[in-house]
Amino acid sequence: MALNYAEVWAPDLLETLMDGCYTSPFITNNVKWLSAKTFHFTQMSTSGYKAHSRNGGWNKGTYVQEDVPFTVTHDRDIQFLVDKADVDETNQTASIKNISKVFHETQQVPEIDAYFFSKVATEAQKLDGYHSSTAKATYTKDNVFSKLKGYIAAGKLKRHKSKGALIMYVAPFIMDLLELSTEFQRKIEQTQISESGLGIETRITDIDGVSIIEVLEDDRFYDKFDFTDGFKPVASTSHPINVLLASLKAVKTVPKIASIYYFAPGSHTEGDGWLYQDRSLSDTFIFPNGKDNKIDSIYVDVDTATYTAPEEDEEST
């Protein structure tokens, strides 16, 4: 009989996800599904007031409402067969539970972040006034504070800042420079992102009420990835991200399917051992505002340099 592994060890898996994910504040399950791969978002805008006439009559206004389907496309799966002999000869360390834990810590959780950062960065780069490219060397302790303030003030991001919804992710060198800045007076603390004692530990501070979070794992912090086998930046194409801003009100990671199955030996035909199967269908969406149906909730600044693959990667290709 096949057991749903996620139901058996759900608390452990949830803790793993929350402990390792920088972008966990953006993950939501509050979605109304329309069909197998889509959910809908209602966009509405209205005209404003007009001058009142005391001779009677009312000005006519207009409204536009549109139901827009959003399709989830990031569909991933993997399976592992753990031979009986491997479990016995490793004193249970090669168990399904251990393999699942390592897989989620080293592959699934980092990929959630990588997909989020690259998706937001790619969309921001399509918008006038919501992206920039800055050589890493041009950041200094004397200008880093003013640069970050400038990004927060870009476009209509102030609207999201006033609602306390903006989060800024920065590369480690940015946080290092902030600590040295004479203009920046806030305390930088080593703490956790999430609530209830769960969350990835990193340096966090704030500017004008905007949370600043350091992304220590720089392999997740690029504007483009190849998701063919795991996730990797694309040589000569992907840019390291210096700074990325997103609003909690308008940017969401939406899980559609999270299926994990465990099959005991003899209940499948893949081999003499335990079989683990894992599928994840999700996506990250940036929603337009409700005023003019335009995207104004994200910003990205990337390095001018592109990713260079390590020699071992180049040799393998």
C-alpha positions as CSV (number, residue, x, y, z in Angstrom):
1,M,0.0,0.0,0.0
2,A,1.4,3.4,-1.0
3,L,1.7,5.9,1.9
4,N,1.5,9.7,1.4
5,Y,4.8,10.7,2.9
6,A,3.8,14.3,3.2
7,E,0.9,13.3,5.5
8,V,3.1,11.1,7.6
9,W,5.9,13.7,8.2
10,A,4.1,17.0,7.3
11,P,5.4,18.9,10.4
12,D,9.0,18.0,9.6
13,L,8.7,19.1,6.0
14,L,7.0,22.4,6.9
15,E,9.8,23.2,9.4
16,T,12.4,22.4,6.7
17,L,10.7,24.8,4.3
18,M,10.4,27.6,6.8
19,D,13.9,27.2,8.1
20,G,15.7,27.5,4.8
21,C,13.6,29.8,2.6
22,Y,14.3,33.6,2.3
23,T,11.1,34.2,0.4
24,S,8.7,32.3,2.7
25,P,6.8,35.5,3.6
26,F,5.5,35.6,0.0
27,I,4.2,32.0,-0.1
28,T,0.4,31.8,0.0
29,N,-2.3,29.1,-0.1
30,N,-5.2,31.6,-0.2
31,V,-6.1,31.1,-3.8
32,K,-9.4,30.5,-5.6
33,W,-8.7,27.9,-8.4
34,L,-10.7,28.0,-11.6
35,S,-9.3,24.9,-13.4
36,A,-6.4,22.5,-13.3
37,K,-3.6,25.0,-13.8
38,T,-5.2,28.5,-13.3
39,F,-6.6,30.8,-10.7
40,H,-8.2,34.1,-11.3
41,F,-7.4,37.7,-10.2
42,T,-10.0,40.4,-10.6
43,Q,-8.7,43.7,-11.9
44,M,-10.9,46.8,-11.5
45,S,-10.4,50.5,-12.1
46,T,-12.8,53.4,-11.9
47,S,-12.8,57.0,-13.0
48,G,-12.6,59.8,-10.4
49,Y,-14.7,62.7,-9.2
50,K,-15.8,65.5,-11.5
51,A,-17.0,69.0,-10.7
52,H,-20.5,69.2,-9.1
53,S,-23.1,71.4,-10.7
54,R,-25.7,73.0,-8.3
55,N,-28.1,73.2,-11.3
56,G,-28.8,69.5,-10.8
57,G,-27.6,66.3,-12.4
58,W,-24.9,63.9,-11.7
59,N,-21.6,63.3,-13.5
60,K,-21.3,59.9,-15.1
61,G,-18.4,57.7,-14.1
62,T,-16.9,54.6,-15.7
63,Y,-15.5,51.4,-14.3
64,V,-13.6,48.6,-15.9
65,Q,-13.5,45.1,-14.5
66,E,-11.6,42.2,-15.9
67,D,-11.1,38.6,-14.7
68,V,-7.5,37.6,-15.6
69,P,-6.4,33.9,-15.4
70,F,-2.9,33.2,-14.0
71,T,-1.4,29.9,-15.0
72,V,1.0,27.9,-12.8
73,T,3.8,26.6,-14.9
74,H,6.8,25.7,-12.7
75,D,6.1,21.9,-12.7
76,R,8.9,19.8,-11.1
77,D,9.3,16.2,-10.0
78,I,11.9,13.6,-8.9
79,Q,12.1,10.1,-7.5
80,F,14.7,8.2,-5.5
81,L,15.0,4.4,-5.1
82,V,16.7,3.4,-1.8
83,D,17.8,-0.2,-2.1
84,K,17.2,-2.5,0.9
85,A,20.9,-3.3,1.1
86,D,21.8,0.4,1.2
87,V,19.5,1.0,4.2
88,D,20.8,-2.1,6.0
89,E,24.5,-1.4,5.3
90,T,24.3,2.3,6.2
91,N,22.6,1.6,9.5
92,Q,19.4,3.3,8.3
93,T,21.2,6.6,7.4
94,A,20.2,6.1,3.7
95,S,16.5,6.0,4.7
96,I,13.7,7.6,2.8
97,K,13.2,10.2,5.6
98,N,16.9,11.3,5.6
99,I,17.0,11.5,1.8
100,S,13.8,13.6,1.7
101,K,15.2,16.0,4.4
102,V,18.5,16.5,2.5
103,F,16.6,16.9,-0.8
104,H,14.3,19.6,0.6
105,E,17.2,21.4,2.3
106,T,19.6,21.4,-0.6
107,Q,17.4,21.4,-3.6
108,Q,13.7,22.3,-3.1
109,V,14.0,25.2,-0.7
110,P,16.9,26.9,-2.6
111,E,15.0,26.5,-5.9
112,I,11.9,28.2,-4.4
113,D,14.1,31.2,-3.7
114,A,16.0,31.1,-7.0
115,Y,12.7,30.9,-9.0
116,F,11.2,33.8,-7.0
117,F,14.2,36.1,-7.3
118,S,14.7,35.4,-11.0
119,K,11.0,35.8,-11.8
120,V,10.7,39.1,-10.0
121,A,14.0,40.4,-11.5
122,T,12.9,39.4,-15.0
123,E,9.5,41.2,-14.7
124,A,11.1,44.3,-13.2
125,Q,13.6,44.5,-16.1
126,K,10.6,44.9,-18.4
127,L,9.3,48.0,-16.6
128,D,10.6,51.5,-17.2
129,G,11.9,53.1,-13.9
130,Y,11.9,49.8,-11.9
131,H,15.3,48.4,-12.7
132,S,19.0,49.4,-12.9
133,S,22.4,47.9,-13.5
134,T,25.3,48.9,-11.2
135,A,28.8,47.6,-11.1
136,K,29.5,46.0,-7.7
137,A,32.7,48.1,-7.4
138,T,30.8,51.4,-7.6
139,Y,29.0,50.7,-4.3
140,T,30.9,52.2,-1.4
141,K,30.2,52.8,2.3
142,D,29.6,56.5,1.5
143,N,26.9,56.0,-1.2
144,V,25.2,52.7,-0.3
145,F,22.6,54.2,1.9
146,S,21.6,56.9,-0.6
147,K,21.4,54.3,-3.4
148,L,19.1,52.0,-1.4
149,K,17.0,55.0,-0.5
150,G,16.7,55.8,-4.2
151,Y,15.5,52.3,-5.0
152,I,12.8,52.5,-2.3
153,A,11.6,55.8,-3.8
154,A,11.6,54.5,-7.4
155,G,8.3,54.8,-9.4
156,K,5.3,54.2,-7.1
157,L,7.1,52.0,-4.6
158,K,6.3,54.6,-1.9
159,R,2.7,53.5,-2.1
160,H,3.7,50.0,-1.0
161,K,6.2,51.3,1.6
162,S,3.5,53.4,3.3
163,K,1.5,50.2,3.8
164,G,4.5,48.4,5.4
165,A,4.5,45.8,2.6
166,L,7.9,46.3,1.0
167,I,10.8,43.9,1.6
168,M,14.3,44.5,0.2
169,Y,16.7,41.7,-0.4
170,V,20.4,42.5,-0.7
171,A,23.7,40.8,-1.5
172,P,26.1,40.3,1.4
173,F,28.5,43.0,0.2
174,I,25.6,45.5,0.4
175,M,25.0,44.7,4.0
176,D,28.7,44.9,4.8
177,L,28.8,48.4,3.4
178,L,25.7,49.4,5.3
179,E,27.4,48.4,8.5
180,L,30.3,50.7,7.6
181,S,28.1,53.6,6.4
182,T,28.2,56.8,8.5
183,E,24.8,57.8,7.1
184,F,23.0,54.7,8.3
185,Q,22.2,54.7,12.0
186,R,20.0,51.6,12.3
187,K,21.0,48.5,14.1
188,I,21.9,45.4,11.9
189,E,21.0,42.2,13.7
190,Q,21.5,38.5,13.1
191,T,18.0,37.1,13.3
192,Q,15.3,35.0,11.6
193,I,13.0,36.1,8.8
194,S,9.9,34.1,9.8
195,E,7.8,34.1,13.0
196,S,7.1,31.4,15.5
197,G,10.8,30.5,15.9
198,L,11.1,29.3,12.3
199,G,13.1,31.0,9.6
200,I,16.5,31.2,8.0
201,E,19.1,33.1,10.0
202,T,20.6,36.1,8.4
203,R,21.4,39.8,8.9
204,I,18.3,42.0,8.9
205,T,17.7,45.7,9.4
206,D,15.4,48.3,7.9
207,I,15.4,51.7,6.1
208,D,12.3,53.9,6.4
209,G,10.2,50.9,7.6
210,V,11.4,48.7,4.7
211,S,12.9,45.4,5.9
212,I,16.4,44.8,4.5
213,I,17.3,41.1,4.3
214,E,20.7,39.7,3.4
215,V,20.8,36.8,1.0
216,L,23.8,34.8,2.1
217,E,23.4,32.0,-0.4
218,D,24.5,33.9,-3.5
219,D,23.8,30.9,-5.8
220,R,20.1,31.7,-5.5
221,F,20.5,35.5,-6.1
222,Y,20.5,35.8,-10.0
223,D,18.2,37.3,-12.5
224,K,18.1,34.2,-14.7
225,F,18.5,30.4,-14.1
226,D,18.5,27.2,-16.1
227,F,16.1,24.8,-14.4
228,T,16.8,21.8,-16.6
229,D,18.5,19.8,-13.8
230,G,18.1,21.5,-10.5
231,F,18.9,25.2,-11.0
232,K,22.0,27.0,-12.2
233,P,22.8,30.5,-13.4
234,V,23.4,30.8,-17.1
235,A,27.0,31.5,-18.1
236,S,27.5,34.9,-19.8
237,T,23.8,35.6,-19.5
238,S,22.8,35.7,-15.8
239,H,23.6,38.7,-13.7
240,P,24.1,38.6,-9.9
241,I,21.4,40.6,-8.1
242,N,22.6,43.5,-6.0
243,V,19.2,44.6,-4.6
244,L,15.7,43.3,-5.1
245,L,12.5,44.9,-3.8
246,A,9.0,43.3,-3.7
247,S,5.7,44.1,-2.1
248,L,4.0,41.5,0.1
249,K,0.6,42.9,-1.1
250,A,1.3,42.3,-4.8
251,V,3.8,39.5,-5.2
252,K,2.9,35.9,-4.3
253,T,4.4,32.4,-4.6
254,V,1.4,30.1,-5.2
255,P,1.7,26.3,-4.6
256,K,-0.7,24.3,-6.6
257,I,0.5,20.7,-6.0
258,A,2.9,19.4,-3.4
259,S,2.8,15.6,-3.7
260,I,5.2,13.3,-1.9
261,Y,4.7,9.5,-2.0
262,Y,6.5,6.6,-0.3
263,F,6.2,3.1,-1.6
264,A,7.5,0.1,0.5
265,P,9.5,-2.7,-1.2
266,G,7.2,-5.0,-3.1
267,S,4.5,-2.4,-3.7
268,H,6.1,-1.0,-6.9
269,T,8.1,-2.3,-9.8
270,E,11.1,0.0,-9.8
271,G,13.4,-2.3,-7.8
272,D,14.0,-4.0,-4.4
273,G,13.8,-1.1,-2.1
274,W,11.9,1.9,-0.9
275,L,10.7,4.4,-3.5
276,Y,10.3,8.1,-2.9
277,Q,8.5,10.4,-5.3
278,D,8.2,14.2,-5.0
279,R,6.3,16.6,-7.3
280,S,5.9,20.4,-6.9
281,L,3.8,22.6,-9.1
282,S,3.9,26.2,-8.2
283,D,4.7,29.7,-9.6
284,T,5.5,33.3,-8.5
285,F,3.2,36.1,-9.7
286,I,3.4,39.8,-9.7
287,F,0.0,41.3,-9.7
288,P,-0.9,44.7,-11.2
289,N,-2.3,47.5,-8.9
290,G,-6.0,48.2,-8.7
291,K,-5.7,51.8,-9.8
292,D,-4.4,51.7,-13.4
293,N,-3.7,47.9,-13.7
294,K,0.0,48.4,-14.0
295,I,2.8,46.7,-12.1
296,D,4.5,49.1,-9.6
297,S,5.5,46.8,-6.7
298,I,9.0,45.5,-7.6
299,Y,12.5,46.8,-8.3
300,V,15.8,45.1,-9.2
301,D,19.4,46.3,-9.4
302,V,21.8,43.8,-10.9
303,D,25.6,43.7,-11.4
304,T,26.9,44.8,-14.8
305,A,29.0,41.6,-14.8
306,T,27.6,38.2,-15.8
307,Y,27.9,34.8,-14.3
308,T,31.0,32.8,-15.1
309,A,30.6,29.0,-14.7
310,P,33.2,27.2,-12.5
311,E,35.8,25.2,-14.4
312,E,34.3,21.9,-13.3
313,D,30.9,22.9,-14.8
314,E,32.5,23.9,-18.1
315,E,34.4,20.6,-18.3
316,S,31.3,18.7,-17.7
317,T,29.5,20.4,-20.6
